[in-house]
């Protein structure tokens, strides 16, 4: 680690709640998942996804969605490797269903 890197942000994820009022189904959108280039492949992205899944399950969410830029094949493959399923649409969107009963 270079001098000054000890205190810098290595990665983050940002979650935004979503829901269906008519059914009471809760979910989250993983609006951002970012890992610095130098730390990609270190397991940090996987750890962030796992933390997001745990957080969503604690909130009794039934799913997590995430989108990617249409030309970002690496991100799409990353999400699919971690259990997200590609959804049809004009922009790449992925869904992970969490086994949570409706509230």
Backbone as a ProteinNet text record, in pm:
[ID]
protein_1_A
[PRIMARY]
XXXXXXXXXXXXXXXXXXXXXXXXXXXXXXXXXXXXXXXXXXXXXXXXXXXXXXXXXXXXXXXXXXXXXXXXXXXXXXXXXXXXXXXXXXXXXXXXXXXXXXX
[TERTIARY]
84.4	0	89.8	62.3	142.7	113	208.3	190.3	64.8	-16.3	-139.2	-259.6	-238.9	-351.7	-422.7	-358.9	-419.3	-554.2	-573.3	-696.3	-791.8	-764.2	-851.9	-958.7	-1066.3	-1177	-1137.4	-1148.7	-1113.1	-1232.1	-1351.1	-1471.1	-1594.2	-1709.2	-1835.8	-1950.4	-2063.2	-2187.7	-2294	-2386.9	-2496.8	-2627.2	-2710.8	-2839	-2953.4	-3050.8	-3170.3	-3292.7	-3380	-3498	-3595	-3663.7	-3771.9	-3882.7	-4002.1	-4112.5	-4232.2	-4324.1	-4451.3	-4560.2	-4623.6	-4724.5	-4840.7	-4881.1	-4997.4	-4973.5	-4848.4	-4819	-4737.7	-4677.7	-4593.5	-4455.9	-4420.3	-4289.7	-4182.2	-4079.8	-3966.4	-3847.3	-3767.3	-3645	-3545	-3429.9	-3325.3	-3268.9	-3227.7	-3151.2	-3008.2	-2915.3	-2773.9	-2735.6	-2748.2	-2732.8	-2587.7	-2494.2	-2351.8	-2279.4	-2184.5	-2084.8	-1953	-1862.2	-1736.5	-1621	-1517.5	-1391.5	-1279.4	-1184.6	-1070.8	-999.9	-950.8	-883.1	-776.8	-697.3	-586.1	-634.1	-761.5	-812.4	-914.3	-934.7	-1024.2	-958.4	-1037.9	-985.2	-937.5	-950.8	-903.6	-1010.3	-1133.6	-1244.6	-1328.2	-1286.4	-1360.4	-1500.5	-1512.5	-1644.1	-1736.9	-1684.7	-1763.4	-1806.5	-1715.4	-1748.5	-1856.8	-1851.5	-1953.4	-2089.2	-2091.4	-2217.1	-2271.7	-2186.8	-2232.1	-2286.6	-2221.2	-2271	-2406	-2421.2	-2548.9	-2658.9	-2629.2	-2727.8	-2769.8	-2674.2	-2705.2	-2792.9	-2756.6	-2834.2	-2977.6	-2992.1	-3125.2	-3208.1	-3146.2	-3218.6	-3262.9	-3177.2	-3213.8	-3333.6	-3347.7	-3461.4	-3580.2	-3567.2	-3672	-3707	-3606.3	-3623.1	-3634.4	-3706.6	-3723.5	-3633.7	-3560.9	-3471.7	-3381.5	-3276.2	-3182.5	-3168.9	-3176.9	-3153.9	-3029	-2968.6	-2851.5	-2847.4	-2795.8	-2781.4	-2636.5	-2604.5	-2470.9	-2481	-2372.3	-2364	-2369	-2438.2	-2451	-2318.3	-2210.5	-2082.1	-1991.2	-2040.7	-1957.6	-1979.3	-1923.6	-1939	-1873.7	-1765.8	-1700	-1792.4	-1861.8	-1954.5	-2070.1	-2123.1	-2233.6	-2191.2	-2073.8	-2024	-2001	-1951.5	-1928.4	-2059.5	-2164.8	-2293.3	-2350.2	-2339.1	-2390	-2312.8	-2181.4	-2101.8	-2145.2	-2201.5	-2241.7	-2390.8	-2457.3	-2595	-2704.2	-2668.3	-2769.1	-2810.3	-2936.1	-2990.8	-3019.7	-2973.6	-2994.9	-3143.6	-3193.1	-3333.1	-3339.7	-3446.9	-3464.8	-3489.2	-3446.4	-3467.6	-3361.5	-3378.7	-3285.4	-3149	-3145	-3018.8	-2999.6	-2877	-2855.6	-2901	-2993.5	-3041.7	-3032.4	-3004.2	-2987.5	-3068.3	-3116	-3197.5	-3144.4	-3138.4	-3112.4	-3233.9	-3301.5	-3416.6	-3367.7	-3417.3	-3383.8	-3504.3	-3482	-3590.5	-3642.3	-3732.2	-3791.1	-3942.5	-4017.3	-4163.2	-4212	-4323.4	-4379.2	-4412.5	-4402.5	-4433.9	-4577
-116.4	0	123.8	215	337.1	430.5	517.6	617.1	697.9	718.3	795.4	712.9	588.6	504.1	442.3	440.6	376.3	435	562.8	628.8	653.8	597.7	623.8	514.8	550.2	459.4	359.6	231	127	85.5	96.2	58.6	88	82.5	104.6	49.5	32.6	6.4	97.5	141.7	227.5	157.1	142.2	74.3	173.9	161.7	246.1	156.1	185.9	101.7	113.7	5.9	4.2	-83.6	-67.8	-148.2	-142.3	-232.8	-236.8	-216	-102.3	-70.1	-168.6	-213.4	-300.4	-439.3	-484.5	-618.2	-617	-504.2	-496.6	-557.5	-590.8	-650.3	-542.7	-573.6	-481.9	-531.3	-438.3	-473.6	-359.2	-382.5	-280.8	-276.2	-157.8	-141.1	-109.3	-191.5	-163.4	-58.4	67.2	177.8	194.3	168.6	175	59.8	3.8	-85.5	-43.4	1.5	53.9	-3.3	-45.9	-90.5	-25	36.1	98.5	-5.4	39	-50.1	-136.2	-77.3	-149.4	-260.1	-258.9	-356.9	-452.6	-441.1	-534.8	-671.2	-773.7	-909.8	-949.1	-858.6	-885.8	-949.4	-957.5	-1009.6	-899.8	-774.4	-663.8	-650.7	-662.5	-653.9	-763.3	-884	-996.2	-967.3	-913.9	-880.6	-773.4	-675.6	-571.5	-628.3	-718.6	-782.3	-864.3	-941.3	-1021.8	-934.8	-822	-730.2	-671.8	-640.1	-587.1	-692.5	-817	-925	-940	-941.8	-953.7	-837.7	-717	-598.7	-611	-651.5	-664.2	-772.6	-883.3	-988.6	-940.5	-865.8	-811.5	-717.6	-650.2	-560.8	-633.6	-765.3	-851.7	-815.9	-779	-753.2	-885.6	-883.8	-1004.8	-1009.9	-902.1	-904.3	-783.4	-798	-689.2	-678.3	-557.1	-534.1	-449.3	-461	-380.9	-366.5	-255	-232.8	-203.3	-219.2	-188.7	-109.7	-50.1	14.5	-96	-73.9	-179.1	-236.3	-158	-205.3	-262.2	-271.5	-318.8	-469.3	-548.5	-694.1	-752.5	-692.3	-741.6	-731.3	-617.9	-600.7	-699.2	-716.5	-810.6	-951.6	-993.3	-1126.7	-1138.1	-1032	-1030	-1053.7	-980.3	-996.5	-1136.1	-1187.8	-1322.9	-1427.7	-1411.4	-1504.8	-1503.1	-1392.8	-1380.1	-1405.6	-1466.5	-1511.9	-1421.4	-1311.2	-1225.2	-1282.8	-1269.7	-1321.6	-1203.7	-1214.9	-1109.5	-1098.5	-975.5	-949.1	-887	-913.9	-855.9	-706.3	-634.2	-490.2	-422.8	-293	-221.3	-201.4	-181.9	-169.3	-293.7	-339.2	-458.2	-436.6	-519.4	-518.8	-661.7	-675.2	-805.8	-810.5	-929	-948.6	-1066	-1050.1	-1160.9	-1169.9	-1284.3	-1306.2	-1359.7	-1300	-1343.3	-1417.9	-1528.6	-1608.3	-1543.7	-1448.5	-1378.3	-1382	-1414.5	-1410.4	-1266.2	-1242.4	-1106.7	-1059.8	-929.1	-875.4	-829.6
0	0	0	-88.9	-99.4	16.6	42.8	149.1	121.5	223.5	209.9	171.1	125.8	86.3	205.5	320.1	436.1	471.7	446.7	486	369.4	252.7	139.2	126.8	63.7	39.9	-67.9	-39.1	-135.8	-221	-166.1	-238.8	-155.7	-220.4	-149.3	-232.2	-168.2	-238	-178.6	-262.4	-218.9	-251.9	-151.8	-168.1	-156.2	-244.7	-241.3	-226.5	-130.3	-111.2	-227.6	-251.9	-350.7	-294.1	-342.9	-291.9	-382.7	-356.4	-427.2	-322.3	-327.6	-227.5	-228.5	-346.8	-357.3	-298.8	-293	-242.5	-113.7	-81.6	37.2	18.4	-105.5	-132.9	-120.2	-42.6	-24.4	-103.5	-148.4	-218.4	-208.9	-267.2	-272.6	-413.5	-451.8	-573.8	-533	-579.7	-556.3	-660.4	-620	-712.9	-757.7	-668.2	-700.3	-632.8	-702	-643.5	-707.2	-625.1	-676.5	-596.6	-668	-606.8	-687.5	-617.7	-686.7	-773.9	-888.4	-983.3	-916	-831.3	-767.7	-673.7	-636.2	-540.8	-603.1	-733.5	-802.3	-805.3	-785	-779.1	-640.7	-544.1	-407.3	-319.7	-370	-290	-226.8	-243.6	-183.9	-244.1	-375.2	-439.3	-389.3	-375.5	-323	-179.2	-98.2	40.6	46.7	-43.8	-47.1	-85.8	-183.3	-221.4	-104.5	-38.5	74.5	187.4	213.4	316.2	274.7	147	98.1	112.1	79.5	92.8	238.9	328.6	471.5	517.1	477.9	514.5	462	336.7	276	344.9	378.1	449.2	587	656	787.2	777.6	664.2	640.9	579.7	565.1	509.7	365	288.2	145.1	72	-37.5	-116.2	-239.1	-264.8	-379.2	-384.8	-463.8	-490.4	-641.6	-693.1	-835.3	-852.2	-968	-1001.4	-1153.3	-1199.8	-1342.9	-1378.3	-1505.1	-1554.1	-1683.8	-1721.2	-1852.3	-1957.7	-2069	-2171	-2222	-2217.1	-2268.1	-2159.2	-2036.6	-1926.4	-1904.3	-1995	-1987.7	-1862.6	-1815.6	-1694.3	-1573.8	-1560.3	-1448	-1459.7	-1580.1	-1599.5	-1559	-1601.8	-1565.8	-1415.1	-1352.8	-1208.1	-1133.8	-1170.9	-1102.7	-1124.6	-1245.4	-1272.4	-1192.2	-1178	-1096.3	-950.3	-906.3	-766.2	-744.3	-841.8	-822.5	-875.8	-939.8	-999.3	-1134.6	-1168.1	-1293.3	-1385.7	-1508.9	-1608.5	-1639.3	-1639.4	-1672.7	-1811.1	-1882.5	-2015.3	-2005	-2106	-2110.6	-2194.6	-2214.6	-2300.6	-2234.6	-2104.1	-2031.3	-1945.7	-1932.1	-1850.3	-1706	-1660.4	-1522.5	-1472.4	-1344.4	-1283.6	-1154.8	-1119.3	-1000.4	-920.8	-790.2	-699.3	-608.5	-611.5	-525.1	-391.9	-285	-150.5	-93.5	-29	26.1	153.4	135.9	248.9	231.6	335.3	323.1	315.4	245.5	241.5	383.5	405	538.4	544.1
[MASK]
+++++++++++++++++++++++++++++++++++++++++++++++++++++++++++++++++++++++++++++++++++++++++++++++++++++++

